[in-house]
Amino acid sequence: MTGLAGLFFGGEALVRGSVSIARRMSISPLIIGLTIVGFGTSTPELLVSVQAALKGIPDIAVGNIIGSNIANILLILGVTSVVWPIKVAVATLRRDTTFMIVSALLLVPLFALGEIGRTSGLLLVVGLLFYLVWTFLKSRQDKIVDENPAGQSSVTISLLWVAFGLSALLFGAQFLVDGAASVARGFGVSEAFIGLTIVAVGTSLPELATSLIAAFRRQSDIAIGNVIGSNIFNVLGILGATALITPIPVAARFLTFDLPVMIAVSLGLVGLLLTRPQIGRSLGALMLLGYAVYVVAAQ
């Protein structure tokens, strides 16, 4: 419980500070959602996966990433759209969703090797850097004018929020990994299942909070961009950085079951974004049902 609280409040502080800084730079809401918010809310996944890999629990490290991506789409967007329907801007999302799918498919040959080594980790990180540069160049065409600069926090206060957020996230990640490993051993549940569900949902709490707040404020670009950016960062940044620190063995179940599910729900999201003007409450309920089915099947 302490670990989850640290991740939630730390993620919220990090996002609040990052968004304030980005707003002062007049960056569009979609770009904020895809990068600052999406990557910021993925910091718990990064810290948890690195901690788990260093502690010799690779199933939690990999399961956390795959499970978080599945939860981001089915659980986070599901809950958010049930609370408040999410409008879709197709033109601005097409290129980013394509990158999300490509990064997911890239994991198939890497997982087939049975281990993600430092060379593979470097490849993933280079892919992330390419995405960041490409997104930055695109943002120069999507700049906005801040309509309420006086209402924004000062840069100093924003940086303090970021620093506090990172500290709380590190604290929460340590507790969550230790607690999850204890639960797995105490109840005889596999570490892979714990990583795919309890840890994945725990580290996705910042995404849930951010998307809900964005939906309430009718900032659909941030709500959807948060999920897409987070999923890209989870695969390229988190898995890549973790593998650079220490090679990660990949259990066979991830290649044969969990990764295909992640790819399938990612393709399903792209289909919805390209064919629907909004993700309404009925679709949100179906997404939540799909997540419940996955959790049962993943045991």
N, C-alpha and C positions, 0 to 999 in steps of 0.2 A: 504493500500500500504506500509506503514511504517513497519507493522508487517511482511509482506511477504519478504521485503528487509532484515529485521533483521534475519529471518529464513534462507534465502538463503545464505547470506554472513557468518552468524554464522556457518551454517552447513559446508560450504566450508572450513572455517578456522579449524574447529574441525577435519574434515576428513584429511586435509593436514597435520596437526600436528600428528594425530594418525597413518597415513600410514607411515610417516617418521620414527616414533619410531618403528613401527612394522617391517619395512624394515631393520632397524639396528639390529633387533633381528633375522634376517634371517628366517622369517615366509613366507610360500608359498602364492602366490597371492590369491588362492581360500580361504584360511583360513583368510587372511586379508579382503577379500570381505564379507565372512560370519559373521565375528565377528567385527573387528575394524571399517570397513567401514559401514557394514550393521547396526550395533548398533549405530554407531556415527551419521549416517544420520537419524536415527529414534529418536534422541533426541528431535527434534521439536514436534513429536507426543506425546512424554512423557510429555513434559512441557505443551502443549496445553490441553491434556486430564486431567492432574492433575488440571490445572487452571480452566477448565470448570466444573469439578466435584465439586471443592471447591466453585465455584460460583453458584452452584445449577442448572447447565445446563447439566444433564446427557446425553441427546440425542446427544449433540455435542461431549461429551467425547467418547461415544461408536461409534457414526457415524464416528468420526475421525479415529478410529482404523480400523473398517471394510472397510470404504471408501479408506483409505490409502493402505490397502492390495490389494484391487481390482485395484486401480490406479497404484500400483507398477507393477502389471503383465500386465494389458491391455494397460495402458497409457505409463508408463516408458519404459517397454521392447518394446512396439509397436513403439514409437518414435525412440528409440535407434536403433532397427533393420531396420527401414526405412532409417535412416541416414547411418548406417553401419551394414551389416549382422553380427550376433553374432554366433561364432562357439561354439559347445557344446562338453563338455568332460563328457560323460555319467558316467564312473566309479567313478569319484570324486564327482558327484552330487547326486547319487542314494540315499545314506543314509541321506543326508541333506534334500532332497525333501520329503522323507518319514517322517522325523520329522516335516516338515512344515505342511503336511497333517494331521498328528496325532494331532498337536496342534490346528489346525482349527476345527477338529471334536470334540475336547474336549469342545469347546464352546457350542455345541448343548445342552447337559444336563445342563450346567451352565446358558445359556440364558433361558431355559425352566423353571428355578426356578423363573424368573422374577426379580431377583436381584443378583448381584455379590457381595457377602459379603466378610468379611475379611478372613474367612476360605478358600473360593474359591480363593481369591487373593493370599493367602499363597501357595496354591497348584500350582498355575500358576508360581509363583516365584521359587518354588522348582524345577519345571520342567525346567525352564530356567537355573538354576544352574547346573542341571544334564547335560543339553545340552552343557554348557560352559566347564565343566570338560571333557566330552566326546570329544569335539572338540579340547581341549588342548592336550589330550592324542593322538589324531589322528595327530595333527600338529607336534608332535615329529617325526613322520614318513615322514612328507611332507616338511621338512626344505629345504630351498634353500640357495645358496650362493649369497650375494649381489655383483653384478658385478660392481657397481659404488658407493662404499661407500663414496668417496670424494664428490660426487654430492648430497649427502643427507644433510639436515639441521642438525645442532647440536641438541643434546637432549634439551638444554635450549631453543633454538628457537622453537623447536617443542612443548615443554610444553607451551610456550607463545601463540602459535597458538591455542592450545587446550583451554587455559584459556579465550582467546579472543572469541573463538567460542562459548563457553558455556554462556558467558555474553551476547553476541549478540542474542543467541537463546532464553534466558530468556526474554530479552527485546521484541523480536519479538513475542513470544508466548502470552505475556500479551496483546499486541496491536491486535493480530489476533483474540483472543477469544472475546474481547470487540467489535471489529468491526463486527465479524460474528453474534454475538447476536443482534447487532443493525440492521444489514441488514435483519435478519429473522423477527424481529418485525416490521420494517419499511415497508417491502414489503409483509407481511403476509405469508411468506414462512416458512415452518416448520423448527425448529432447527435441527431436524434429517437430513433433506435434505441438509441444509447448512453444517452440519458436514460431511456428506457423500461425498459432492462434493467440495465446495469452500475451506473449511478448510482442507479436506483430500488432495486435490491437492496442496494447499499452503504448507502444512507440508511435502509433497513429493518432493518439488523442489530440496532439496539437493540430493535425490536419482536420480532425473533426470539429474542434472548436473554431478554427479559422474559417472553414467552409460554412458552418452554421451562421457565424456572425456576418460573413460576406453575403449569404443568401438573405438574411434578415434585412440587410442594408441594400438589397437588390444589386449587389455587385457580382453578377453571375460570372463575369470574366475572371475575377479573383477566385471564386469558388471552384470553377472548372480548371483554371490554370494552375491552382494550387495542387490539384490531384495529378495532372499531367506532368508538371514540373517535378513533383515529388517522385513519381514513378521513374522518370528518366534519371534523376539523381540517385535513386536507390540502386539502380542497375549499374550505371556507369561510374558514379562517384563513390558510393559506399562499398560495393563489391570490389571495385577497382582499388580503392585506397586500402581496404582490408587485406586484399591479396598482395599488395605491395609490401605491407608490413609483415605478413606471414602467409604462406601458401595455405589454401583452404580445401581440404578434402570434401568432395561432393557425394553424398549418399545417392544410391541408384533411384530411390523413390522420388527425388526431386526432378530427375530427368523424365521419368515415366508417368508421373501423375501431377505433381504440383506445378511444374513449369508449363505443361500443356494447358492447365486450368488458367494460369496467369495470362498466357497468350490468348486463349479463347475469350476471356472476359475483356481483355484489352481491345481485341477486334470487335467485340460486341459494343463496347463504349464508342469506338470510332463509327460503327454503323448507326448508333443512336444520334451522335452528334451531326452526322451528315444527312440524316433523313428526317429528323424531328426538329420543330422550332423550339421545343423546350422538353426537359425531362420532368414530367409531371408526377403526381402522387402515386398513380397506379404503377408506373414504371419503377418508381422508387420502392414500392412495396415488393415488386417482383425481384428487384435487386437484393433486397434484404432476405427474401425467401431463398434466393440463389446462394447467398452467403451462408445461411443456416444449413443448407444441403451440403455445401462444401465442407463445413466444419465437421459434420457428422461423417462424411465420406473420408475425411483426412485422418481419422483416428486409426 
